[in-house]
């Protein structure tokens, strides 16, 4: 995942000034909160939540379908 440096907020700053986090989300659509110099939390606009969840669901379904095809014989043996 690529992180726009304009959307990065430290955990300390988010705790002390959450309105800054919301301004970043309003301007860019999301904010990434860093904790211990690593991305930890993603804050997104609520209207975008369904789109992100749908993309994630599609990726999981595609991956599971691929695994079912590759390991079909093993799954049949386990079902016995």
N, C-alpha and C positions, 0 to 999 in steps of 0.2 A: 504494500500500500504506500503510495506516495503522499507525503505530508507537506502541505503548503506552510512555509515558515510564518506566514501571516496569521495562521490559525492556531499557533502554539501558545499555550498559557501554562505557567507553572502551577503546581498544586498549591503552593503558598499564596500565589496571587489569586487563584480561583477561590480559596477559602476566605481571603480578606476582601475580595472585590468581585463577587459573582456577577455583578452587572456588567463587568468587562467581558466575561465569558458570553453572556447573552448578546452583547453588542457584536462580538466576533461572529457568533452564529447568525445573527441578522445580516451581517455584511457578506459573509462567505458561505453560509449554509451549514457550516459545522465548525467545531473547535476541538482541538486535541489537548487534553490536559496531561502534562508530563509529571511524573513522580520519580524521583531519584534519577533524573536525566534520561528517562525512557518513556515512550508513549504509554499511557495507562488507561485513559478514559477518552471516549469519543462522545461529544455532545452534538446532537443534530436537531434541526428544526423538526417538530412533530409531524408536519405534513410530508416529510421525506421518509418517515419510518417505514411505511408500507412498501415503498419502492426498494429499500435496502433489504427488508425481510424477504420480499419476493425473489430478488436476485440470489440471495443466499439459499433459499429453498430450492430454486432451480438448479443451482450448482450441486447441492447435496443429492437431489434426485438423479441428476446426470451421472454423478460419481457412483452412486449406489447401483444404478442400472448397469454401468460398465463393469463393476465388481461382480454383479450377479452373472453376467455373461462369461466373464473370465473364469469364475470359480463355480460354475453351474454344477459340474459333477460332484464337487466337494459338498455343496449344499444339499444335493440329492442324497448323498451318503449320510450326511448328518440327520436328514429328515427321517431316515429309516428307524 
